[in-house]
Amino acid sequence: MEAELAELIHSSRDMLSANEASDLLEFIEARQYALAIEALCGILVDEEKHVTPDLYSRIHSLVDSLDGVDPYVLERVRAVVRHH
């Protein structure tokens, strides 16, 4: 789980500030996986980032394997997926 989340953050680094990426990686290192994925989703939605169907699929897969993630978070990300 840690490796998958870290890879997701790494592959999204073009959309994240250095501080955002650092904060997310700190959550992962502290094994706060649900918090990390919720924070990432919040950044993507609040800052109107370009969420591709592939990125959404990766986030969805991680959320499915985690306990305690607010389902509303995933719905918010799905609403901003861009297909172009």
C-alpha positions as CSV (number, residue, x, y, z in Angstrom):
1,M,0.0,0.0,0.0
2,E,2.8,2.4,0.9
3,A,4.6,1.8,-2.3
4,E,1.4,2.3,-4.4
5,L,0.5,5.5,-2.7
6,A,4.1,6.9,-2.9
7,E,4.1,6.0,-6.7
8,L,0.8,7.8,-7.1
9,I,2.2,10.9,-5.4
10,H,5.4,10.7,-7.5
11,S,3.5,10.4,-10.7
12,S,1.2,13.3,-9.8
13,R,4.1,15.6,-8.8
14,D,3.6,17.8,-11.8
15,M,0.2,18.8,-10.3
16,L,1.5,19.2,-6.7
17,S,3.6,21.9,-5.1
18,A,6.7,20.7,-3.3
19,N,5.0,21.3,0.0
20,E,1.9,19.4,-1.0
21,A,3.9,16.4,-2.1
22,S,6.0,16.5,1.0
23,D,2.9,16.7,3.3
24,L,1.4,13.7,1.4
25,L,4.5,11.7,1.7
26,E,4.7,12.4,5.4
27,F,1.1,11.0,5.8
28,I,2.3,7.9,3.9
29,E,5.4,7.5,6.0
30,A,3.2,7.7,9.2
31,R,0.9,5.0,7.7
32,Q,-1.9,7.5,7.5
33,Y,-3.0,6.1,4.1
34,A,-6.6,7.2,4.2
35,L,-5.6,10.7,5.2
36,A,-3.0,10.8,2.4
37,I,-5.5,9.8,-0.3
38,E,-8.2,12.2,1.1
39,A,-5.6,15.0,1.1
40,L,-4.5,14.2,-2.5
41,C,-8.2,14.2,-3.6
42,G,-8.8,17.4,-1.9
43,I,-5.9,19.1,-3.7
44,L,-7.0,17.7,-7.1
45,V,-10.5,19.0,-6.6
46,D,-9.9,22.2,-4.8
47,E,-7.2,23.4,-7.2
48,E,-9.1,22.1,-10.3
49,K,-6.2,19.9,-11.4
50,H,-6.5,17.8,-14.6
51,V,-7.7,14.4,-13.4
52,T,-7.4,11.9,-16.2
53,P,-9.5,8.7,-16.3
54,D,-6.3,6.7,-15.5
55,L,-5.5,8.8,-12.5
56,Y,-9.1,8.5,-11.2
57,S,-8.9,4.7,-11.8
58,R,-5.7,4.5,-9.7
59,I,-7.2,6.5,-6.9
60,H,-10.4,4.5,-7.0
61,S,-8.4,1.2,-6.7
62,L,-6.5,2.5,-3.7
63,V,-9.6,3.8,-2.0
64,D,-11.3,0.4,-2.5
65,S,-8.4,-1.3,-0.7
66,L,-8.4,1.2,2.2
67,D,-10.7,1.4,5.2
68,G,-12.0,4.7,6.5
69,V,-11.9,6.8,3.3
70,D,-14.9,9.1,3.0
71,P,-16.8,7.9,-0.1
72,Y,-17.7,11.5,-0.9
73,V,-14.0,12.2,-1.6
74,L,-14.0,9.8,-4.5
75,E,-17.3,11.2,-5.8
76,R,-15.8,14.7,-5.9
77,V,-12.8,13.5,-7.8
78,R,-15.0,11.5,-10.3
79,A,-16.9,14.7,-11.0
80,V,-13.8,16.5,-12.2
81,V,-12.4,13.8,-14.4
82,R,-11.5,15.1,-17.9
83,H,-11.5,12.8,-20.8
84,H,-9.3,15.0,-23.1
